Amino acid sequence: MKDVLAATAWTSNADLIADCARLNYLQKDWVTLDPTYGKGNWWTVWRPDTLIEHDIKIDGVDFRNLPYGDGHFDAVAFDPPFVSVGGR
């Protein structure tokens, strides 16, 4: 599969996630992890059947030290809670 490059901005992160699913980068029946879930805004348009949600402010689970072994998830949707030098 070739990389998909965005030529325009999405109206929301939720629309971005929905397009990822439409392009089969995410699938409804996959076990998906969002280790920086926050308020769950990504998942308001499309959501997998099994979404494991963590956020250090909600449940104390730090995305840098997850309590799962390798291969536990089919997909990980990850938006770290910081911005690198120079912005996004």
Salt bridges, closest charged atoms under 4 A:
ASP19 OD1 - ARG22 NE 3.41
GLU53 OE2 - ARG47 NH2 2.27
ASP59 OD2 - HIS54 ND1 2.63
ASP62 OD2 - ARG64 NH2 2.58
ASP79 OD1 - ARG88 NH1 3.12
